[in-house]
Amino acid sequence: MVLVDLGRRINSAFAQLNKAPVIDDKALDSLLKEVASALLESDVNVKLVAGLRQKVKAKVKTAIESGADKGKDLNRKNIIQKAIFDELVQLVDPGVEPYKPKKGHPNVIMAVGLQGNGKTTTCTKLAVHYQRRGFKSCIVCADTFRAGAFDQTRQSATKAKVPYFGSYTETDPVSIAAQGVTKFKKERFEVIIVDTSGRHKQESELFQEMVQIGEAVRPDMTVLVLDASIGQAAEAQAKAFKESANFGAIIVTKMDGHAKGGGAISAVAATKTPIIFLGVGEHLHDLDRFSPEPFISKLLGRGDIQGFMDHMQNVTMGNDPEKQKEIQKKIGEGKLSIGDWKEQMSNIMNMGPLSKIASMIPGMPQGMMDGSDEETSMRMKRMMIICDSMTQAELDSDGSSFIIYERPEKVSHKEKEKEKQLGKPVDINIKRLAKIARGAGTSVREVEEMLCQYRMMSNMAKTVGGKNGWLQNIQKMQQAAGGAGRGLGPNGMPTPSQIAAMQRSMPPGMLNQMRQSGSGLQDMMKAMMGPGTTDQDMAEMQAMMKQMASGIGGGGGGMGGMLSSMLGGAGRGR
């Protein structure tokens, strides 16, 4: 991932600061030297880095002189780290609001940039992004300079089911752009994206052509598509494009590679233009909305909860709402078939690489999950293939069709019917498993492993849903506390009297069951982390959970504090 090394270097510098016995000017200079070195190695402009050092020093000096540190080194460390975080945010935040397309109105967006920066692919991604949000979007290919440009637009737009316009015979890009925009405006399209030829500042004729296209289509917003790997040249090129096309936003592409990426930061500062999207992959949905503070937060391993929620929402947008409601209802009732489980697996795969999701979770820095994506993806794909080898009846079942049950002969018809439902399992139907394994091109053992994975998920659904499941019990507890969100105490948590009311509303035995689970949350974490978990692993996991809880609960105990109060200390562990 781009800029991962920068995040690691800055985090390493923060770690050295935390180890320092005394926080004085020498410790601050050492930290700033390391941060500056990391920024320079990531191709950030030297003037920007020098300015950052001066601003951080001035902020820290002002805060200490005003007595904000209260004479304590811990407070001084927090002041320094916050000052650096704020200045890093300022590097990627010019403080300018980009243009936002309006529904029911034609919004013309013109894409410009260097050759090979990924403009054509980005135009299709942008069209898909707005299409998923209810806009009627289309693409106009005005790139007549590059051979095969229109073919690429036609292929990607057809795949994305986005209308497009271009010509194999017309050689004047200004004419094509004008015709395309006029056509789509008449057809009442709301987002019209014009793709132009790639060019650089030395090509004055192409720059003049870009100006002419701009005058012909009068775009509401011109977007500079910038390659993350361009390096120090980004600033000079961005300035040249700004003077000619006066672009109002930047899209940085190839952010899934291992480029340094600092050039994009320099371009933002040089042109005072905001970044609006990041291209993070080759697929049509690999376009992430950019926000300065969450970006730096994720870079430094502090996570991006809002980004995570947005990503989840984007994933569910493409799914059938009725199907999702049906699955949610089944989970609420404690029923989950193999087919439902397969559907959920498909949704997880659509979320993208595991490393991308992990980087959005507080306490898990970028790059931590690198290398595990391919293996995890392959395992999930194999499970999907195994499910595809099953009959519809098997997919609609709860897995019982793969088990042979005991069938006593000398019983009444009524008892036999009951035994059919509750008979004791005596063996696994190997013939069925072998048939599925042959169809999926895998082994019986792997089919058994897949069924075990499903069984774990199914049992979890039964625990959460059902007549006496956690969902219903939590709803009862909320009602006992006066309804969800009503009259809560500090940090949005229930007051002691509300917790007592919730305890009384619990079904008999539920509180004892929670207390008797030994070390409570520790046991649950061990089960989640799997066999072979060491004490050190547990300590790291608990530290991460504590960090997350402090962020979610606002530092006031959060959910863990509420559980501890309800369990009478059982949730704290040994």
N, C-alpha and C positions, 0 to 999 in steps of 0.2 A: 504493500500500500504506500502511495506517495506520502512523504513527510513523516513516515513512521520513525525513521532514524532521528529526525529532529525532535519528536516527542520523547523518545528514549533518552536522548542526550540532555534535554531540559529536566526530565524527571530524575535523571542521575545527579544533575547539579543540585536539585532540590533535596535529594537524599543526603548529599554531602553537607548541605546547609543545616539539615536537621541533626547531623552528628556533631556539628561544631559546638564546643563547650561555651563559647562566648560569641554573641552576634555583634560584631563591631564593623567599622569601615573596611577592614581587611577581609572579613568574611563576605561582605556585600560585593566588594570588588572581585573577589575570586569567583563568586556565583555569576556575576554579570559577564565576566570574561569567558566563562564556559558557555553561557547562553548565547553571547555574541558570536563565539566561534562556531557553535552549532548552526546559527542562522546564516552565517557567511558560507559555510560548507553546503548549505541547502540552496545556494544561489540567490539569497535575499540581498538586495542592493546595500552596499557598504554605508551609504548615507542614511538609509533607514535604520540600520543596526546602530550606528553612532547616535542617532536621535533617540532611539529606544533606551540606550544606556543612560543618556542624560536625563530623560523624562523619569525613568525609574528612580534614579538617585535623588532627583528633586522631590518626587512624591514621598519617598521614604523619609527624607530629611524633614520635610514639612510635617509628616505624621508624628515623627518622634519628638520634634520640637513642641508640638501641640499637646504632647503627653498621651497620645493614643495608645502607646505601648505599655503605659503604667509601670515603666521600669523593668518589665519582665522580658526575658529572651524569647519565651514562647510566643508572646504577642508580637514581638519584633519580627519573628520568622513569618508569622501569618501576614503581617503588613507587607513584607518584602514579596512573598509569593503572590499576594493579591495584586500588588503593583505591577509585577511582571505579567500576570494573567491579563490584566486590564490593557496593558500596552500591546500585548500580542493580539488581543481582540481588535484594538485600534488599527493595527496593520492591515487587517482584512475587512475593516468596516469604514468606508469613506463617509458614512453618515448621510448617504443619498438614497431616497426611496426609488426603486425601479418602477417602470411602467407596469401596470396590471391590466390585462385584457378584460374588457367589459362584455357581458352577455347581451345578445340582441343587437350587436353593433359590429361592423367589420373591423378587425384589428390586424393591421399588416405588420409583420415582423420580418426584417431583412437580416440574413446571416452573412457575415463577412469574416475573413481570416486568411491565414497563410495556407498554402497547398499542403495537403497531408495532415491537417489538424483534426479532421473528422467532421467537417461541416455537414456533408450530405447525410451521414448517419445521425448526427445530432439533430438535424432538421426533422427527420422521421421520428426520433425519440420525443422531440418537443411536441410534434403533432399528436402523438399517442398520449403524451402527458395531459394535454388539454382536452383531448377526446374523452379520456377517462373521467374528466371532471365536468362533462356535460356540454363542452363546446363543440361546435361543428367546425372541424379543422381540415386543412388541405395544404398541399405543397406545390410551389411553382419552381421548376428547375430552369434557372437562367444561366446555368454554367455551360457555355458553348466552347470553352477553351480546352477542357480536359476530355479526352476521348473516353467514352463509356460512362460519362457522368449521368446522362439521362437514363441509361440502362440501369445504373445503380439505384437511382431514385425510383424508377418504375418497379424494380424488384422489391426493394424495401417497403415502399408504399403499398404495394399489392399484398405483401405479407402482413402488414399492419392494418390492412383494410382502410387505408386513408386515400381519398381522391387526390389526383396529381395532374399537373399540366406541364407539357414540354413539347419540343419539336425536334425531329431528325433532320429536317430540311432548312429551317430558319437558322441563320448564323448570327443574327443581331440579338444579343442578350437583352438589350433595352426593350426591343419590340416584344420579345417573348415574355418578359416580366410584366410589361404593361398589359398585354393581351390576357395573360393568366389572371392577374389581379382583377381586371375588369370583368372577366368571365365569372370568377368565384364571388365577386361582390353582387353580381346580378342574381346568382344562385343563393344568396344570403348566407354565405359561410361567415363564421364569426372569427376564426383565427386563420389568416392566410400567411404562410411562411414562404419567403422567397429565398431560394438557395443561389448564391452567386459564385463566380469563379474564384479559385484561390489565387492570392497575389501577395507580393511583399513590397516594402517601401521603395526598392530600387526600380520597380516596374511602373513608371509614371503613366503609361498608356492605360494599363489595367486599373490604376487608381482613378483615372479620369472616367473610365467606363463605370466604375462603382458609383461615382458621384452622379453620373447620368441616370443610372438605374434608380438611385435614391430620389432624384428629381421626378422620374416618371411614375414611380409607385407611391411616393410620399409615405414612407413607413411610420407607424406610430412608435416603433422601437427598433433600433438597429442593434444587433447583438454581435459582439466579437467572440468568435470561437477560438480558444487559446489552448495549445498543447501544454500539458503539465511538464513535459520534458524539454521545453525550449530553452530553459536556463536564462542567463543574463540578457540574451537578445530580446526577451519578452518586453522589457521596458521600452526600448527604442521602437520596436514594431507597434506596440500599443499606442505610443504617442503619435506615430505616423497615421495610423487608422483613425485616431481621435480627431486629428486635424482635418482629415478628408471626409470621413463618414459620420463623425460625431456620435459614435455609438453610445447607447445608454445603459448597457449591461454586458457582462462577461459570462461565458460558459466555459469552464475549464474541463478539458477532456483527458482521457487516459489516466484517470486518478487511481485506477486499479493496478497500475504498474509499479515499478520501483524507482521512478525518477525522483529527483530531489524536490522539484515543485516550487521552489522559492521564487522562481521567475514570475509566477502568477501573482504572488503577493506583491512583488515590485510593480507589476502592471496596474494593480488596483490602486496603489499609493500614487503612482505617476499620473494616472488619468482621473483620479477621484471618481471611479466608476465601480458600482457594486457587482459582485459575483452573484448570479441568481441560481445557477445549477452546476452540479458536478457530474461529469460522465464517469461512471464507475464500472463499466463493463461493455461487452459487445451486444448484449441483448436489448430488445426494444424498450424494456422497462428499467434499464440500468441508468436512470437519470435521477439523481437525488437533489432535492431542494437545498440550497445553501443558506445557512444562517450563521453569522460570525461567532457568537458566543458558544453555541453548541459545538461548532466545528473545533474551536480551540479546546473546549472542555473534553471532547472525545480524543483529541490529539494528545492531551496530557493524562489520559486514562481515567478521567472523571465521569465518563459516560455521557449519554445523550438520551434521556428518558423521553423527551418530547419527540425526538427523531425516531425513536423506537415505536412510539404510538402511531406516528404518521405512517411509518413503514408498514405496520400491521394493518392500518386502515387502507393503504394502497393495495395490499395483497388481497384483502377481503372485497375490494371494489370489483375485481374481476370475477368473483364467484357468484353463483346463483343465490340471491337473498333468501328465497323460499327454502332452498336446500339447507342453507346454514341455519335457518330457524328450526327446521326439522331436526337437525343433528343436535342443536342446543336443547331442544325439547327432550330428545332421547337421553342426553346426558343428565338433564334435570330429573328424569324418571329412573335413572340408574340403568338404562338399557343402551348398549352400544354393540352393533353387529360388526362383523369383519369388514363389510362394505363401508360402513360409517368410518371405521378406523382407517381404511385405505384412503377415504376422502380427506381425512385430517392429515395423513402422511403427505398427500399431494399438496395440501395447503402449506405445510412446513417446507417442502421442497421449493415452493414458489416464493418463499421468503428470501431466498438467495443464500450465499455462502454463510456458513456458521461463524466464520471470523468477522464478517460484517455485523452480524447480530451481536456477537460477543463484545465488539468495540463500543456498542451503545450502552452496555451495562456498566454502571459505576463500579470501579475497582478492578475492571478487566481491561488492561491497556491494549491498544492496537498491536496486532502482530502476535498476541498471545496464543491464538488458535490457528496460526498459520501452519499449513502442512496437514491438518486434519480434515480439511474441507473435502478433498477428493475421496478419501477413504469413507467418510460418513455418507457422502452423496452416493457412492457406489453401493453401500449397504442398503440404503433406503430404496434405491432403484431396484435392487434384487428383490426386496420385500414386495414392491409394487408388481414386479413381474410374476412372483409367486401368486399374488392375489388375482392377477389376470388369468392365471391358469385354473382358477376355481370356477365351478358352476354358479349360477345365480342363487340357487338354493343354499349353497355353501357360504356365499357372501352375505346372504340375509340371515344366516344363523349366528349363534353366539359361540361357535366352536364345538358345540356338543355333537355335531354330526361326525366329528372325527374321533369320537370316543365310543367304545363298546360298553354297554351297560348290562348289568346282571338282570336276567329275566326269569323270575321264579314261575314255575308252571302251575302249581296247585294253589292258586289264589282266585278269588272271584273276579268278575269282569271289571267291577268298580275299582278294586285294589290294583288290578293289572294296569288300568289307565293311570292310577296314581303312581305306580311303580315306574311307568314309562317316563314320567316327569322327574321322579326323585330316586330312580334306581341307582345302585352303587356302581360307579365306574370300575370295570375290571381290566380293561386293556385299551390300547390305542389302535385305531383302524389303519394298520400299516398299508393295506392295499390302496386306500384312498390317498394317503400321503405319498405313496410311490407314484401314483397316477399324476398327482399335481407336480411332483418333482420332475417327472419325465416331460410334462408339458412346459415347465419353466426352465428346463435344461440345468437343473441343479440337483442337490442331494436331499435325501429324506431328512437328514440331520438339520439342514438349513430350513426346511419347511417347519420342522418342530420348533426351531429357534424363533421363527417368525410368529408361530402360534403362541409361544411363550410371551413374546413382546406384546401381542394383542391382548393376551389374558391379563397381563399387568395393567394395561390401560383400561380394560373392561372392569377389573376389580376396583380401580381408582374411581371409575364412573359410578359404580355401585355404592362406594363409600361416600362420594360427594352428593349423588342424587338419590332417588328412591324415596319411599315413604318416611323413613327415619334418617335420611341422609344429612350430610353437613349443610347443604343448601337450605333445606327446610328448617333445620335447627338454628342456623344463623338468622334466617328471616324471623323466627319466633323470638330469638334473643334481641333482634333489632326492635321488634314491636314492643317487647318488654321494656326496652330502654327509651321508648317514646318515639320510635320511628327513626329510619336511617337519616343521619345528619341533623337531627333536631336537638337543640339544647345541649350540644356536646361541650366537653371541657376544653382545656388548653390543647393546642396542636390538633384539634379535631378528634380527640380520643374521648371515650365515655368517662363520666365522673364516677367516683367510688360508689355512690348510690345507684347509678345506672348499672355498674358492673355487678352489684349485689342482685339487682332485679334480673339481670341476664343469667346469673348463676341459678336463681330460683326457677327460671323458665326452661333450664336444660332438662332433657329427658333423663329419667332415672338411670344411673350407671354411666352416663356419658362423661361426667366430671371425673369419676373414679378411673374410668378407662384412660382418660388423658393423663391423670396423675400417675397411674401405674405403668406408664410407658417408659419408666426408668428415667433417663435423662432427657426425655421429651424431644426437644428440637435437635439435640445431638444425635439421637438414634435415627431421626428422620434424615438428617444430613448424611449419616453413614450409609443409610440405605440408598440414598440418591447417588453417593459417590462410588458405591460398589465395593466389592471385596478388595482386600489389600490396602485399605486406607490407613495411613499412619497417623500418629499423634500430630506430627508437623503439618500434614495435609489438613487435619481437622482445625488446627490453630489458624492456618491461612484462610480456610473457609469461614471460620467464625469471625475473623477480622474483617473479611469482605462483607459478611452479613451485617456486622455492626456498623460498617461504613455506610452500607445501603440503608439500614434502618435509621441512622442519624439523618440521612438526606431526606428520607420519606417522612419520618416522624417529626422533622423539624428540631431534632436534638432533644426531644422531650420524652423519650422512651418508646414512642411509636407503637407498632403492633406487638412487639416483644414485651413492652411494659404492660400492655393490657392483658396479654396471655399470662404473664407472671402474676398479675393481680388476681386473675380469675382462678389460676391453678394453685394459688397459695404458695408460689415459689417453685413449683414443679418445672416450670418452663425455663428456669435459669441453668439447669444442668447441675452436675455434681461440683 
